[in-house]
Amino acid sequence: MPASLKDHELINIILKRRSIRRFADRDITDDVFAAILEAGRLAPSTVNLQTWSFAVFTAESWRESFDRPVPFKGQRAVIVLGDTHRGKAVLDVFPYSPLVEYTVAVINASLAAMNMNLAAEALGVSSVMLSETGQSGFLDAGYLKETLALPEGVIPLMTIVFGYPRGPYPPLPPKLPLEQICFGGQYREADGEVMEAWLLQMMAGFKATHLLSSFEAQLRLYRSKMGQAESDLKEMVFYKE
Ligand SMILES: Cc1cc2nc3c(=O)[nH]c(=O)nc-3n(C[C@H](O)[C@H](O)[C@H](O)COP(=O)(O)O)c2cc1C
């Protein structure tokens, strides 16, 4: 980061953000949470279609819905859903292109999620985005469809858990250097050695952020749920004949 920009407020918020997996027993006020949701509502989207819905929970309402606490003892949670259902009441933009329609919904809802995540961070509230929550992440799309009574075209993407951090922020996890991810002109293959070193750092550093797990255990968990998630999502995304 250029030294001249290191005191820029928003840049600092972005640089300091971390996924937090330990939350304090301190509630988030309704005002603060409303501001976080508002940041999601005002996010940019393709043709301003706003192809998202937010399933919004307090710690209590989460427990009522899922019969378990919010992951990592978070105080609030939002399940961010791609939503191509709501707009169809007035306009069917993608009648013959379910993959494009789904992709647009994923792109837009993810932007809304990031807006909420950064707004939270600016207000001193930490968060983590989750695909796997035990029962209520996007890998459990079929279960969520039933539990939240989701109509066709509404697809869970991620759960964002919010709370005040308990303890200091973890160190920056290994991020690939700019030279590995940027190219000008034609695509450039990554440097194999840099990629190997990155993977080793990922495995070694995992414990710093996932106290009760390991990199290998996390991969095993994801793999164990992927078959079901793949078929649930295919049904939910490509429900059209
Ligand atoms: C869409 C999405 C899903 C994620 N799912 C999980 C998850 O299921 N469990 C988890 O512990 N972290 C999850 N994360 C957090 C990532 O592990 C985290 O962003 C990554 O390790 C980089 O760390 P950082 O956010 O602190 O930069 C997810 C992040 C994103 C964006």
The ligand as a Gaussian input file, in Angstrom:
#p B3LYP/6-31G(d) Opt

LIG

0 1
 C      -18.208000     -17.043000       0.516000
 C      -17.319000     -17.363000       1.699000
 C      -17.523000     -18.517000       2.422000
 C      -16.749000     -18.808000       3.535000
 N      -17.018000     -19.932000       4.266000
 C      -16.350000     -20.150000       5.405000
 C      -16.677000     -21.263000       6.220000
 O      -17.573000     -22.034000       5.919000
 N      -15.994000     -21.444000       7.383000
 C      -15.013000     -20.575000       7.770000
 O      -14.437000     -20.782000       8.843000
 N      -14.660000     -19.504000       7.004000
 C      -15.311000     -19.275000       5.845000
 N      -14.994000     -18.183000       5.071000
 C      -13.955000     -17.244000       5.505000
 C      -12.659000     -17.519000       4.754000
 O      -12.061000     -18.667000       5.292000
 C      -11.757000     -16.283000       4.877000
 O      -12.336000     -15.212000       4.202000
 C      -10.376000     -16.563000       4.298000
 O       -9.710000     -17.547000       5.048000
 C       -9.519000     -15.309000       4.278000
 O       -9.422000     -14.748000       5.570000
 P       -9.855000     -13.234000       5.818000
 O      -11.334000     -13.130000       5.545000
 O       -9.545000     -12.980000       7.278000
 O       -9.069000     -12.392000       4.887000
 C      -15.728000     -17.908000       3.924000
 C      -15.503000     -16.751000       3.182000
 C      -16.286000     -16.471000       2.077000
 C      -16.040000     -15.191000       1.316000

